Amino acid sequence: MFGSKTTIHSAGRDMHAMISEAEQILSDASAASGDKASELRQQGMDMLAASIARARDLEQRALESAKAMAHSTDQMVHANPWRSVAGAGLIGAGIGLVIGMAIARE
């Protein structure tokens, strides 16, 4: 599944590395001249295009993962409505208890 922390952090590091490399190439291109500058500029633009494509792919995968999670949650709630209501009630009671204890300390 897409949503694991390892996958998200790995994707973030990959994107950061690609963008940093593209920035470096474009910086080198500004210092170069002639054909070398054109070649470096094209490499930088290619890296940026690859970064954008990767970001769009990650966005699509995240969207598909979120839809799958929403669908499975919907199925679980429909299959066990009272269990879902009881779980939500217990969570609410727990939050209320914590808030009540915090207020009582003041």
N, C-alpha and C positions, 0 to 999 in steps of 0.2 A: 504494500500500500504506500502511497505517496507521503502520507503525513508523519512518518517517523522523524524524530529529531535528527538522527544521523543523516537521513536523506536531505532534509531541509538545510542543515548546516553545510553538508557537502556541496549542494547546489549553490548555496550562497558563496562559498569559497571559490568554486569554479567560476561563477559570474564575476566576482571581484578580480580574480586573476586574469580573466580574459579582458576585462575593461582596463585594468592596469597596464596590461601588455599593449593594448591598442593605444592607450594614452602615450606610452613610451615611444611607440613607433611613430605616432603623429608628431610627437615632440622632436624626434630625430629627423623627421621629414622637414620640419620647419627650419632646422639648422643646415640641412643639406641643400644642394642646388641641382638643377637640371634633371636628367633622367633618374638619378638616384632619389631625388626628392619625390618625383612622380611615383616611382616604384614603392617607396616607403609609405607615401600617402595612400596608395591603393591597398597595401597590406593592412594599414590601420583601419581603413574603411571596411575591408573584408572582415577583420576581427570584430568590429562593431556590429556588422550585419550578422555575424555568427552569434554574438552575444544576444542580440535582439531575437533571433530565431530560437535560441536556447530558452530565453525568458518566456517566449510565447508557448513553447513546448511545456515548460514547467507550469505555466498558468493553466494550460489545457488539462494536464495531468492532475493538478490540484482541484480543478473544477469537477473533473470526473470522479475523483476520490470523495469530494464533499457530497456530490449527488448520491454516490453509492452509500455513504454513511447515513445520509438523510433517509434514503429509501429503507435501509435495514432498521433504522430507528422507528420509522413509521410502521413497518411490519411488526416489530416487537410490541409497540404500543397497541396496535390493533389486536394482536394475538393475546395480550395480557393487560387489558385496560386497568383492572383494579390493582394489579401489582405496580403498574406505572404510577397510578394515583397515590398509592401507599408510599412508594419511593420518593415521589415529589413532596409528599407531606412530611416524611421523615427528614428530608433535607431541609425543608422550611422550618421544621421544629428545631433542628440543630442550629441553624443560623439564628433563629430567634433566641435560643438559649445562650449562644455566644454573645449576641448583642445585649441581652438582658444582664449577663454577668459583667460586661464591660460598663454598662450604665450604672450598675450597683456599686462598682468600685469607685466611681467618681463621687 
